[in-house]
Amino acid sequence: LKKLRLSALSTTIEQRTQEAIEHQLSYHDYLLLLLQDEIDARGHKKKELLIKKAKFGRFKHLSEFDFTVLPELNKQKILGFTSGQFIENTENIIFEGNTGTGKTFLAKALAYEMCCKNYKVLFTRTAKMLEDIYAGKADATYAKRMAAYINPDLLVLDDWGLTEFSNQFLTILNEIISERCENGSIIITSNRAIKNWDELFNEPVISSALLDRIFHNSHLIKMEGKSYRRRLNL
């Protein structure tokens, strides 16, 4: 079993053998029981690896979010995203709202659910992503770094639009969005109202095309209300 890399099966076989004897299982059922142990263990290992590669940092599960704090938020719509259908349809999700309303909380929680469904996910602050890719021009790793953000099934861009995008970053951002359009989904969190996103760009032609790709097939979730964190601490 170890040579065949059936590590989970090798640890449970004695227990399963005893259960098979006690319950008088057929050889067929006994074999299925053993193989299911291996399948479950590999599934768990894969999920843990996907979560690690997603780079969430600290996060909470969706079940921990108190929807009563934001009564205007459509709970059923949020829960509906956990099916992963939005990724299958290459749809985007945009969380817009004031600081502390739970945008990043929900973005990470939904991204975690996607890891559990075996989707490849990457979480990053928008500015950090752009700085990381731009740094690749200095050591010939630009293409490799760019691919790291293009390839995941779901890319989460946190803190979008805190400051204006410089022209050098705008080119990178446009390439990311263009490559992911029709090939992957994006979740964006932003304190800045969508109607003011034009203010972030100095190149109207590029920004128009970029924003059009983002908004196409997007779900806008407005997080309206006072700070989620502050209200929970009252």
Secondary structure as GFF3:
##gff-version 3
##sequence-region A 1 234
A	DSSP	alpha_helix	7	22	.	.	.	ID=ss1
A	DSSP	alpha_helix	27	54	.	.	.	ID=ss2
A	DSSP	three_ten_helix	62	64	.	.	.	ID=ss3
A	DSSP	three_ten_helix	67	69	.	.	.	ID=ss4
A	DSSP	alpha_helix	75	80	.	.	.	ID=ss5
A	DSSP	three_ten_helix	81	83	.	.	.	ID=ss6
A	DSSP	alpha_helix	85	88	.	.	.	ID=ss7
A	DSSP	beta_strand	92	97	.	.	.	ID=ss8
A	DSSP	alpha_helix	103	116	.	.	.	ID=ss9
A	DSSP	beta_strand	121	125	.	.	.	ID=ss10
A	DSSP	alpha_helix	126	135	.	.	.	ID=ss11
A	DSSP	alpha_helix	142	150	.	.	.	ID=ss12
A	DSSP	beta_strand	154	158	.	.	.	ID=ss13
A	DSSP	alpha_helix	167	180	.	.	.	ID=ss14
A	DSSP	beta_strand	185	190	.	.	.	ID=ss15
A	DSSP	three_ten_helix	194	200	.	.	.	ID=ss16
A	DSSP	alpha_helix	204	215	.	.	.	ID=ss17
A	DSSP	beta_strand	218	223	.	.	.	ID=ss18
A	DSSP	alpha_helix	228	232	.	.	.	ID=ss19
###
